[in-house]
């Protein structure tokens, strides 16, 4: 019993209570640490095992992080269990102890700077358990320091410093990633997500320039989106001057909004092209009418917009030469002017007028034949472009391929026929591309697809059909026939149809 009591007293002596709340102005390292700490309650497990009445074992306290355990008594505060008598310091000199203390103090000074730096980054928002572990490591080091277990305090402080560096790295990574995500959210128009990301950055780094700028842009984004929508609407309705004004307004709010820059440049290019085309059209009209001075004026206005345009330069040359042409050559010049504009009906009128004065003019006869062929081709292509459903018919589709081939064989095609070629080629491709049609039935109804034949009975069948109008009929003994007319439009990915005879006769 006596031995047991002595061991208990020995354990109690090894427990050192940590005093809280040391003044901030006190320069003592011990007082600075005590100011940071709440009291820790720990206990040292001791075991006494009897073996054969002669052998006793005593389990000493650990000098590691495992020394910190929870006290089972609910009314006691947390304590650091310091070294017991006959500790590791019995065999080292006072100078060595002082050196350990000095090292511990240096680490503590570094920790104070590091902890202040991390505190300014709002770690409670993003660091989660790592922050709590960091604080615990510091607290454990403080307890060890106060109990003059400097080797322990050095170890805990070093662990804390290492973890603090990790926390600083994490904060830097969060700032970079959140700024990146915020900018991506801006680009997709998700202003709420962008605001969240930039606000997170600013809670970590309140002066972060990227986040400050991004947050401002995100807060303006709803207004930007609304104005962009109105601008696009004006652009689609060809109110180009209004759309330019609205896109410019967006760029005043957010100079970095790339969509506004792109659309503004596009609309300006459209306005310039329209002006150029109008000048050119008026110039050729004046040239065809024999008003060479007016034609020259329009050509020169077009030249201001596109100084490198060979077509304009050639037009100016024609206008200058037009005044010198005789009556026949004047007609020819007018015809050529309309040919360049691909206005074939006007060209035909001019050549027919020339031939009324002299039916033997070879250039007029050749020009008339050429113009009639081009006019016929022009009308056929326009008819197919304006009525793409005509291509649902197999014969029309075949003919359209031949018409396209004629258009492609034209030597030195102008902009009109080139555009017609592209449009016709596109609608031919769409009309020729089969669409997956999923037909659902009940495996009892016999199904016939007109233009394709009998499909039989089935639950589900997928077939490929070209765009067009189709009729599908289902019949079943004892039930009323089902007839369904449907249209497959070009560009569909797939289409579902249900054919079942359900109504008994």
Beta strands, then each sheet from edge to edge (+ up, - down):
strand 1: 15-16
strand 2: 49-51
strand 3: 55-57
strand 4: 80-81
strand 5: 435-440
strand 6: 446-449
strand 7: 453-456
strand 8: 460-465
strand 9: 468-476
strand 10: 479-488
strand 11: 494-498
sheet 1: 1+ 4-
sheet 2: 2+ 3-
sheet 3: 8+ 5- 11-
sheet 4: 7+ 6- 9+ 10-
end
